[in-house]
């Protein structure tokens, strides 16, 4: 499955096994840090909102395209909140990967990820974001990932180009 997840509305229609999630239209609460998804209801968040429909899609995807505004070298609030709420796809157990400790994934497909990032204000902010994505990629066991920085005017064209690279879309 291919997943396009965006923090801003995009005029896209994807066929077949390709899915589009517009996070800006969903109700997603902040993670409470209760670890209920690890202890009380393993693999399922105890909060019942739209996030419970999205994180299984993240786990099942083999091609993942995040579209996010960059804020202070990180994902902006909407995307960051969703990614934090995706913790149920990880287990409480820790593994050593490339000399670092990371969570063990829970039935997560290996994936190729592209992050289309817009709104970066400086080269320093871009470098910070690239470092964050690199760390996330190791934790999520992406077999491949890259960041593509674009200006807001070029956002939709960049997304179309990336989606066109997917085999079954």
VEXDREN-2710 file (C-alpha; in Angstrom, 1 decimal):
% VEXDREN-2710
k/r/px/py/pz
1/UNK/0.0/0.0/0.0
2/UNK/1.1/3.6/-0.7
3/UNK/0.2/6.3/1.7
4/UNK/0.2/10.1/1.1
5/UNK/-0.3/11.9/4.4
6/UNK/-0.5/15.7/4.4
7/UNK/-0.9/18.5/6.9
8/UNK/-2.6/20.6/4.2
9/UNK/-5.4/19.9/1.8
10/UNK/-4.1/18.7/-1.6
11/UNK/-6.3/18.3/-4.8
12/UNK/-5.4/14.6/-5.3
13/UNK/-7.3/11.5/-6.2
14/UNK/-5.4/8.3/-5.8
15/UNK/-6.4/4.9/-7.3
16/UNK/-6.2/1.4/-6.1
17/UNK/-4.0/0.7/-3.1
18/UNK/-2.9/4.3/-2.8
19/UNK/-4.4/6.2/0.1
20/UNK/-4.5/9.9/0.9
21/UNK/-5.0/11.3/4.4
22/UNK/-5.5/15.0/4.9
23/UNK/-4.6/15.4/8.5
24/UNK/-6.0/19.0/8.6
25/UNK/-9.5/17.6/8.3
26/UNK/-9.2/15.1/11.2
27/UNK/-9.6/15.3/14.9
28/UNK/-6.4/14.1/16.5
29/UNK/-5.7/14.7/20.2
30/UNK/-2.2/15.0/21.6
31/UNK/-0.5/11.9/23.0
32/UNK/-1.0/11.8/26.7
33/UNK/2.2/9.7/27.3
34/UNK/0.2/7.2/29.2
35/UNK/1.8/4.2/27.4
36/UNK/-1.6/2.5/27.4
37/UNK/-0.9/1.5/23.8
38/UNK/1.9/-0.6/25.1
39/UNK/0.5/-1.8/28.4
40/UNK/-3.4/-1.7/28.6
41/UNK/-4.3/-2.2/24.9
42/UNK/-1.1/-3.3/23.1
43/UNK/-1.0/-1.9/19.6
44/UNK/-4.1/0.3/20.1
45/UNK/-4.2/3.8/21.5
46/UNK/-6.6/4.3/24.4
47/UNK/-7.7/7.7/22.9
48/UNK/-10.6/7.2/20.4
49/UNK/-10.3/9.8/17.7
50/UNK/-9.3/9.9/14.0
51/UNK/-5.7/8.9/14.8
52/UNK/-6.7/5.2/15.3
53/UNK/-7.7/5.1/11.6
54/UNK/-4.4/6.6/10.4
55/UNK/-1.6/4.8/12.3
56/UNK/-2.6/1.4/10.9
57/UNK/-2.2/2.9/7.4
58/UNK/1.3/4.1/8.3
59/UNK/2.2/0.6/9.5
60/UNK/0.8/-1.1/6.4
61/UNK/2.4/1.2/3.8
62/UNK/5.4/0.3/1.8
63/UNK/5.7/3.7/0.1
64/UNK/5.1/6.7/2.3
65/UNK/4.9/10.3/1.3
66/UNK/4.6/12.9/4.1
67/UNK/3.8/16.5/3.2
68/UNK/4.5/18.8/6.0
69/UNK/5.2/22.5/6.8
70/UNK/8.5/22.9/8.6
71/UNK/8.5/24.8/11.9
72/UNK/11.6/25.4/13.9
73/UNK/13.4/22.5/12.2
74/UNK/10.6/20.0/12.9
75/UNK/7.3/18.9/11.5
76/UNK/4.6/21.4/12.1
77/UNK/1.9/20.7/14.8
78/UNK/-0.6/18.7/12.7
79/UNK/2.0/16.2/11.4
80/UNK/4.0/16.0/14.6
81/UNK/0.8/15.3/16.6
82/UNK/-0.1/12.4/14.2
83/UNK/3.4/10.9/14.2
84/UNK/3.5/11.0/18.0
85/UNK/0.1/9.3/18.1
86/UNK/1.5/6.5/15.8
87/UNK/3.4/5.1/18.8
88/UNK/1.1/2.0/19.0
89/UNK/2.8/0.6/15.9
90/UNK/5.9/0.3/18.1
91/UNK/6.4/-2.0/21.0
92/UNK/7.7/-1.0/24.4
93/UNK/10.8/-3.1/23.8
94/UNK/14.1/-1.6/22.7
95/UNK/16.6/-2.9/20.1
96/UNK/20.1/-1.7/19.2
97/UNK/20.2/-0.5/15.6
98/UNK/23.4/1.0/14.1
99/UNK/24.7/1.5/17.7
100/UNK/21.6/3.3/18.9
101/UNK/18.6/2.2/20.8
102/UNK/15.2/2.2/19.0
103/UNK/11.8/0.7/19.6
104/UNK/10.9/-2.7/18.1
105/UNK/8.2/-2.2/15.5
106/UNK/4.8/-4.1/15.7
107/UNK/4.0/-5.7/12.3
108/UNK/5.2/-2.7/10.4
109/UNK/6.1/-3.0/6.7
110/UNK/9.5/-1.9/5.6
111/UNK/9.0/1.3/3.7
112/UNK/10.5/3.8/1.4
113/UNK/9.7/7.3/2.6
114/UNK/9.7/10.7/1.0
115/UNK/9.1/13.8/3.0
116/UNK/8.0/16.8/1.0
117/UNK/8.8/19.8/3.3
118/UNK/7.7/23.3/2.8
119/UNK/8.1/26.6/4.7
120/UNK/11.7/26.2/5.8
121/UNK/13.1/29.6/6.7
122/UNK/16.8/28.9/6.6
123/UNK/19.5/26.4/5.7
124/UNK/20.0/25.7/9.4
125/UNK/16.3/24.8/9.7
126/UNK/16.6/22.5/6.7
127/UNK/19.7/20.8/8.3
128/UNK/17.8/20.3/11.6
129/UNK/14.9/18.8/9.8
130/UNK/17.0/16.4/7.8
131/UNK/18.6/15.2/11.0
132/UNK/15.2/14.7/12.6
133/UNK/14.0/12.7/9.6
134/UNK/17.2/10.6/9.7
135/UNK/16.6/9.7/13.3
136/UNK/12.9/8.9/12.6
137/UNK/13.9/6.8/9.7
138/UNK/16.2/4.6/11.8
139/UNK/13.5/4.2/14.5
140/UNK/10.8/3.3/11.9
141/UNK/13.1/1.1/10.0
142/UNK/12.7/2.9/6.6
143/UNK/14.8/1.0/4.1
144/UNK/15.1/4.3/2.2
145/UNK/14.1/7.9/2.8
146/UNK/14.8/11.4/1.5
147/UNK/13.6/14.9/2.2
148/UNK/12.6/17.2/-0.7
149/UNK/12.3/20.9/0.3
150/UNK/10.0/23.0/-1.8
151/UNK/8.4/26.4/-1.7
152/UNK/4.7/26.4/-1.0
153/UNK/3.8/27.5/-4.6
154/UNK/5.5/24.3/-5.9
155/UNK/4.0/21.9/-3.3
156/UNK/1.3/20.3/-5.4
157/UNK/3.6/19.8/-8.4
158/UNK/6.2/18.1/-6.2
159/UNK/3.6/15.8/-4.7
160/UNK/2.4/14.9/-8.1
161/UNK/6.0/14.1/-9.2
162/UNK/6.6/11.9/-6.2
163/UNK/3.2/10.0/-6.5
164/UNK/4.0/9.4/-10.2
165/UNK/7.0/7.3/-9.1
166/UNK/4.8/4.8/-7.3
167/UNK/4.3/1.7/-9.4
168/UNK/0.6/1.1/-8.7
169/UNK/-0.8/4.6/-8.9
END
